Structure formats: structure tokens, C-alpha cells
Amino acid sequence: MAEKVIALACAAGMSTSLLVTKMQQAAKEAGKDYEIFARSVAEIDNMLAGSGSHKPDVLLLGPQVAYMKAEVIKKAAAAGVPCDVIKMQDYGMMNGKNVVAAADVLMS
């Protein structure tokens, strides 16, 4: 089982898949045993409840769903899961290293 679980949520769970790959590479290079996956925002409630897969240690929202931040942060806080929006620049550049670093800050 992974040391930490990072969940990403975007509009359909598709556009974030490349970023997940970049994040997995960055985590591996840093010697971190992280499970990282992306799902659609429709699956947030299930993710926070821990159904379907492991309950995440942190939830990151894609910039395209930043308008949902306030609502999702409330749900995540109730589940004890830190949450934030991925920086637009890091998302656009597919900078997995920076996104993993942001997740680490939220999990500390």
C-alpha cells in the first residue's frame, strides 16, 4: 500500500491523466511511494468517503473546476482531507514536480 494517496479531480477525469503520469514520475524520482489518480468531479463524494479506492490524503482540483473550490473544500474538510486548486501555470505546463510539492505542503 502506498505511503500517501493523492487524488486529482477535473471536469471529466481525462485531461488530468497526463499530469498524473508526470506526478508519478516526479514522486518516484523523489523516492516517494505515492498513489496518484484522477477522477471526475462527479466522483468526489465517493472518493472522500473512501469508496471505490483508498480515501485520499489530499484532494487537488484542476483549474477548470476552480469554481467548485468553496463547495469541495467544505466536503473535504468534513472528511478530514486537505484540498486546494492546482496552480494554472503548473497544470498548463504539466509540472508534476511542482504539483507533488504542493500536495506535500497540504499533507504536512
TASUL-V549541 format. One record per helix or strand. SS is the DSSP state (H for helix, E for strand). FROM is the first residue (numbers start at 1). TO is the last residue. If there is no record, write none. Layout:
SS:FROM:TO + SS:FROM:TO
This chain:
E:4:10 + H:17:29 + E:34:40 + H:41:49 + E:58:61 + H:63:78 + E:82:85 + H:88:92 + H:96:107
